[in-house]
Amino acid sequence: MKVVVVAPVGVPLPVKGYGGIEIAAQDLATELARRGHEVTLMGNVDDGPSPMGWAGRRILTEADPLTPDKYGLLRDADVVQDLSHGKAARLARTRQYWATTMFSDGQGPPGRNIYPSEAVRDSFKDPKAPVVPLGIPLDGVSVADPVPGRYVALGRVAPYKGQDLAIRVVRSVRAAEEQRDTEHLMHNPNPVSLTVAGHTGPFADAYFSLAVRKMCRDNGFDFVPDPPDLNALLDGAAGLLHLHRWVESFSLVAANALLRGIPILTTDVGAPQEFVRACDGGFVVPLKDLEAGRPEALAIARGFFEERWSSRRAGIAKRARELFDVRVIAEKYETLYGGK
């Protein structure tokens, strides 16, 4: 089939290191090309063939003029797989092609809408739309022994990502540990530590970044701005704190953590809670209760740190592979597309 995959334009393609949804679009295009489809990847990419098997077509903004060749590319495709929040629909301004989109406001071209999360699908009141996660290549992904007490909060540094909530939770856990050790005249050999890392670039919140940096410094936590590869920071982590405030449709950080058998503490907002439940890989805490500092929410959070996850990490990773392996995901997309 002729497939056009449309990526967001925030990160240049091909992605080197960590790249958000852009890298998910790139990985899907690469796997579909490997499976024999004629694939074009549209986004912040150089025009022409790629060694990954797809051809690149450059678009930089939604306001880019749709040249006849790009219009024809969208019009003549068997499938337009849009991972750019509807960019292809707005670019083409046509109802002549079948678009499978990550999001839909009901105003786009006809076709089947694919959502990467039940929570996001339901938020658009589209109960008949299929749900298919985004895929992740498994090369180099393995389950490593954790460093006791080492927890991470990773992602773009912005209020909706909830790094401040992660700091508050770990601070609460530390205070409980110190009180317990004082009462029992003991010293905890593996005190809980936190590393907060993420991109602080143009799409981040500069004021929030400064506040998070100060919170980390005041509490003795590590803050790593703009790491080249967030996934590298997952290796050896005892757990991931993913306490976001936004209805996140898909989380590459959460999926990559589960693929490594790393448990997650997350909120009851968006897709990561579905990942955690599907993989039996963590705890879910109500966001409103956590924001308010209610004792029951903090009890759930502290329970996450007290849980014995080591014996369960291999099972978490196995279930995550069944859910996120890009080879499995590409096959599911082919089924939705109507076959090869």
ABEGO torsion letter per residue (X at the ends): XBBBBBBBAABBOBBBEBAEAAAAAAAAAAAAAAAGBBBBBBEBBBBEBBAAGBBBBBBABAABBBBAAAAAAAAABABBBBAAGGAAAAAAGBAABBBBBABBAGABBBEBBBBABAAAAAAAGBAABBBBBBBBBABGBBBBBBBBGBBBBBEBBBAAAGAAAAAAAAAAAAAAAAAAAAAAGBBBABBBBBBBBEBABAABBAAAAAAAAAAAAAAGBBBBBGBABAAAAABGBABBBBBBABBBABBAAAAAAAAAGBBBBBBABEAAAAAAAAAGAEBBBBAAAAAAGBAAAAAAAAAAAABBAAAAAAAAAAAAAAAABAAAAAAAAAAAAGEX
